[in-house]
């Protein structure tokens, strides 16, 4: 009796090589059957002609209802043991009743004998024909190999096997074992017993790994492209109970089988307290141990005890937030998971201002890059997504940033109507706390190009905005500017200027006006120069360096006829604007810097 998985391969008349996974039939070994049945394209549903439909036959078909396989052949084996035609007719009637309403309802029923070979040629020809319309799996998607065996081969080391769900595996690839997240390197790949340059999606593969011991790998682990799949313990799912299954209560404990793995968990029903036999519902699966899953993955549910198959379903979102049991939660899940296009849009919405590349989206969705690119091409003309220098953003993120920019500019105009606009760095800090800078620059440029705002160089303002300065403001502005200009190379300090103003708030407003206009420059803490004397100091500094090779605090002090405090503060300011560079106690001129402008 088969108690674990068996593997073989053979060549069809069309010269295609196919792999066979032999799974246990006994009802006590369903766990092993599930590990092997995952990833198959064609089912040979074998029933012993002398025994007919058995309990495990029914459970195997129940399980197959929930796996992504839609093609099969019913094989009546041991036909050589039958001499009673009435019994054979009865077995066929039972099979027709059993498969009614399933993907095997219209499947061919072939009579064979593994012992005598009767009917085997017809079976092989039928397999060949039925494989023709089955589409190839995506090889440009991320690697995902549910592991069903791990062993050590002398002279090679650790080897894992499984049916490659997606992608391609080649020698030299750096992959990872999940959910433990152990990085490994591929030493070699075999498929159907032969060394191959690459194992392709849909085929049975044996992968020789470097960087891990066999004892660290369990059936149910996944070999995958690094940093793509994240183990999960909470998933949005759609489940369907078998018509003859017992009802499932909210928070009911179950065994969940996905890929080649098994875990225990609870089903949180979101819009009811009890799921009746034959019913379908959207729910959350809360797992006791992490599994690797992707949207669209099928799974099978069995009772925690006694272990009988009760239903199954598909993963809608592998990394779900904890949801409250409300009808609104169900609606939100349905809207976000109605297909690859909807899932793609949902991912773009969730990445928000950070955006994503096509490769990142393909990895997140566990989908082929070409499929994602095709959907993006459809979404861009519809205005749902924009591409900014290779990064994709949902239109919602664009609208959010535009609204934040408008809000901050208007708030600034209202709070400081005397300023020419909001400083660019302040606008970005307030309107775009985090995210990809490409998005912010794109949105701001678009708003300016559309005429909504104006770019003043250091400031942004709403088009048509005129700053408000009273006659008194202008008079005080001129007084401060004149005092600083008269001070030349030893101007009054900021605090000294404020002492002669009507109030600190008034002074701060007028002084900020002068800074905005570039008429004065604060070169250090409280040290302020009029721009004209400061330009003269730049020329003097350049002349000193040209004459002596460098300038010191003392030499600049002497040339300016000012105090050491002013000379030192100015030279430190020149260092910060990259006009000079300190070398020991002296400064040299950075030749690439212009001596005009501050």
Order of alpha helices (4+ residues) and beta strands (2+ residues): beta-beta-alpha-beta-alpha-beta-alpha-beta-alpha-beta-beta-beta-beta-beta-beta-beta-beta-beta-beta-beta-beta-beta-beta-beta-beta-beta-beta-alpha-alpha-alpha-alpha-beta-beta-alpha-beta-alpha-alpha-beta-beta-alpha-alpha-alpha-beta-beta-alpha-beta-alpha-alpha-beta-beta
